[in-house]
């Protein structure tokens, strides 16, 4: 059977830590304040309606979900939310993320 390796592609990702009880928002900082470093794709995903592709929302059971190309996926605490090469969003378990991705410097401003 042939073997394969992943091509080196650049992705953006944000780690989901927990849902803040006061706000119900999964990406607020520890003190329940807005994190100014949020990427645009994350803000856009949280603003979409739950039926739209790429939407992220917290349901009535306080669980975070993403509508992906493969259907609705649950995002557990400590999972990474990845924005792929075509803008698609999907969750990734922390152990898989650690062996698949390395942090790199941000692209220089053009």
Buried (B, 14 or more C-beta within 10 A) or exposed (E): EEEEEEEEEEEBBBEBBEBBEEEEEBBBEEEEEEEEEEEEBBEBBBEBEEEEEBBBBBEEEEEBBBBBEEEEBEBEEEBBBBBBEEEBBBBBEEEEBEEEBEEEEEEEEE
